[in-house]
Amino acid sequence: MPADKIKGVVDFARRNGVLVGRSGGGRHLGSTIVLSPPLVITRAEIDRVVAVLDKAIAEMGGLLGAS
């Protein structure tokens, strides 16, 4: 997945209160979204992260499937 599409997902998540990052691992890892949850996290917090990322991916629509 191109870096600009990953950036769109990361930016959407951040605007919606979920801090995620992109891997800086070069060509092979540049399409990776990095999650670093705290050691203690509730099910509700996990559900929120998943919901925001799901919405971010949906907002990108068919763009995520195209390379």
N, C-alpha and C positions, 0 to 999 in steps of 0.2 A: 504494500500500500504506500503510495507516495507520501512524502513528509508533509506536504501542504494539507492533505486530508487528515492525517493524524493530528496536525496542529489545530484543525477545525474542531475535532473531538475534544482535545485538551482544553482549548479556549472555551468551548461551550460548558464543559464540566466546571471550570474555574468560575465562570460567570454564575453558575448555579451552586456555588459553595462547596464543590468537591475538588480538592487539590490533587491532581495527578501530574505526572511528568512524562516526557518522552525520553527514550533511551538515546544516549549519545554514542552508541556502539558502532557507528559507521553504517555501511551499506546493508549489512545483514540484520542489524538490530535497530536501525533507524525507524522502523515501522512498529515499534513496540511501545505500548503505553505502560508506564511504571506505576504500580500501586505500592504505597508504604504505609499500611495502616498501623495504628498504635498497638502496643502489646495487649492492651485491654480495650476491646471494642464490643459494642452490643449488637444484637441481631438487627435492631432497628437502624443502627448506623450503617451496617453492611447493606441492608435493603435499600437505604437511601443512595449509597454509592452506586449500586447496581441499577437502580431506577434512573439516576441521572446519566450514567454512561449509556444505558439503553436508549434513552431519549436523544442523547447526543448522536448516537449512531443512526437512529431513525431520521433525525433532522438532516443528516448528510445524504439520506436517500440512496439512490442508485450510485452515487459517486464513490462509495466505499468498495463496491464490487468491481469497478473499472480500474485498470492499472494504467 
